[in-house]
Amino acid sequence: MGFERAWHQWYPQGTPPEVDIEAVTMPEVLDRTATDFPDNTAYIYMGKQISYRELNRLVTIFAHALRDLGVGPGDKVGMLLPNIPQVVIANCATYKLGAVTVMNNPLYTERELLHQLNDSETTTLVTLDLLLPRVLKIQKATRVKTIITCHINDYLPFPAKQLFPYVKKEMYRKDVSQEGVYPFMQLVGRYPDTPLSNKAVWHDTAALLYTGGTTGVSKGAELTHANISSVVQQFSAWFPDLKVGSPERLLGIYPIFHSAGYSVSQNLLIWNGWTGVLVPRPDPVVITKLLKKYKPSFLPGVPTIFVGLLGHAPFRELDLSHVKGYFAGAAPLAEDTLNQLQNLHGAIIHDVYGATENTAFATCTPWHGRVKIGTVGVPLPNTDLKLVDLQTGEDVTDPDQDGEICIRGPQVMKGYYNKPDETAAVLKDGWLYLGDVGRMDADGYLTIVDRKKDMIVAGGFNIYPKEIDEILMGHEHVLEACTIGVPDTYRGETVKAYVVPVPGQDPTEAEILTYCRKHLAAYKVPKQIIMIAELPKTAVGKIMRKEVRKMDQAQQ
């Protein structure tokens, strides 16, 4: 790109402003890693260890199986799987054939799954056998012709119910004899591991990763092999002291069907020959046990993960001196959470910011560098960032002025699959318009203010609910909070907040409103506080403001 920006001065020593991106697809990367570090452990799954040699062999075998089942370049192979080894094997095998991986959340309802299968034109689906009844109910309304079932208990010494409480008893299946349905392990046992040529092409589509649907139905971000390879090269350059092939372990908390997990829990590990400790269900008890047993170098999570861990006494007592990096995504951690983590474990939190549309990563707190609490760090190598005025669309030039965040770089998607109008609305002259409001200081550190569409306009004032959320969570008796705008005959909109109390505490509405008045301008103070036991969250634990709005509307 050949540009100099203020934020480059804060880069980790040894990290260049621009990385010379190697045009190598992930199947080629896996071949290389398996050759250079065959005995390195690629994944640990509930005690089962899979080396890179074995992972590559399984990928080759499964690619033979997919090809024999009719999968070729450009075909869509859907994944309906949690963080188990089969999802990595299936993704990499799909890459190898030049086909396209389509990621789906295993918690989806039939309606949500039907939309994504049809929108993506999926013809082959790899799923849990536990979820097969759900798939079969909608199959005739889709293009899916081939279903491959994976068993959750292949490597588990305990019942799957402990990891997947949403699974009903009658959904457990051990034998599948239906036409067009093939058990994963039977396929792996049937095909050879003879080498297959790589059909992945650098600028061709590699994956469809779906947005969360926060502004409507979910859209498929079309990511190329260049996108998914480039972003891991950009992010790897952020850690110049951590070498390829070194014995680093990352706790795979982010689900691989989500863009963050797809890039980190899968592709970043393969690029570097590091080890992923797969976490199928991000429960504080499970995470704490895995931390104690496997001592990972990296502990990633969203704010709700860290809040949950801090509320779990055994986590607070752990020796976490082995953790080199704590990473928070989806939203910056509340200052109280940061302070607790730092006081307990000396943690320096590296906030990461990005979106599905840019393959998850755009900015990060500098590695071993300057930390600014409340920011999401600075743009990664090969990434440019600007803010544009919310009304005029013109570039914002003054530090600390709010604007819509726009980025450009090799990690930016090709577009939304089969949605030219939606693509044109967010991709303009090489820039991706993210729909987030932010501000950048003179040093180039970015602060996320809120979603552009979440902004509350009350009596002519612009109010960002995220700011109010953070104030509410600063109250000692508040665990989580979500602020929304609701109709008001006088102000147009007014502020309403849903609050989850700390377990064992029972704060009153009056008590919390008094606290808010001390920390917020009068026009920002909520007009109503609603206590609630739990807030709706995404698969990675991010609070879903859209769902809170729906819940509120349903109660009116």
Secondary structure, DSSP 8 states (H G I E B T S, - for coil): -----GGGGGS-TT--SS-------HHHHHHHHHHHSTTSEEEEETTEEEEHHHHHHHHHHHHHHHHHTT--TT-EEEEE--SSHHHHHHHHHHHHTT-EEEEE-TT--HHHHHHHHHHHT--EEEEEGGGHHHHHHHGGGSS--EEEEE-TTSS-SS-GGGT-TTS-GGG--S----TTEEEHHHHHHHS----------TTSEEEEEE---TTSS--EEEEEHHHHHHHHHHHHTT-TTS-TT---EEEE-S-TTSHHHIIIIIIIHHHHT-EEEE-SS--HHHHHHHHHHH--SEEEE-HHHHHHHHTSHHHHT---TT--EEEE-SS---HHHHHHHHHHH---EEEEE--GGGTT-SEE--TTS---TTS--EE-TT-EEEEE-TTT--B--STT--EEEEEESTTS-SEETT-HHHHHHHEETTEEEEEEEEEE-TT--EEEEEEGGG-EEETTEEE-HHHHHHHHHTSTTEEEEEEEEEEETTTEEEEEEEEEE-TT----HHHHHHHHHHHS-GGGS-SEEEE-S---B-TTS-B-HHHHHHHHHHT-
